[in-house]
């Protein structure tokens, strides 16, 4: 079970949002590059980096900063937020990103997802963000009528590396992962699942390990790492245990 630190970028800073709201942020670092190095030094095997401004505007805003982060560490990085075309995917991958994360664009332009999987096999991750079982897009600003299971069915044949499932209502709130929804997705997903949104205690990582047999391979942790609720080194030991 991988424990993946999140680095969310807003206005060139490392922040965490509450329930995905851009007006409810907490700044944790003025130097995201140094934060990436910090998590690597603590044993992280992978980083989850999101351009929050890009997710809202629909175009990369922190492209240069993200490239600096990629160049500052030796561990693989997955990049999300504002990725809407193959040129951006190519740019990130050629700059050293191991994976690109596609969310909104998968629904708005499913042909792009298919083309990205064909051009960059094994380097595309589908982000499924949900609120009340419904899919959310545009930086979580728009809730669709589509259910999570419908989205999985729509892209079942895509050559994806994994799917990240985030419960918006729990993200950044420290209220715990949505265990049942994560398990339900893992049971129908043809790809490995990475849990996200609300992980706040080491016990949750221990419990999440029970779902490895159903395809859950990791968990993204944000606020709990920055506040000290979860110690990364301890979390990694539990994940590997």
Helices and strands as residue ranges (DSSP letters): E 2-10, E 13-18, E 21-29, H 32-41, E 46-51, H 52-57, H 63-72, E 76-80, H 86-94, E 99-102, H 104-108, H 110-119, E 124-131, E 134-137, E 142-147, H 148-154, E 162-167, H 179-188, E 193-196, H 202-208, G 209-214, E 216-221, H 223-227, H 232-240
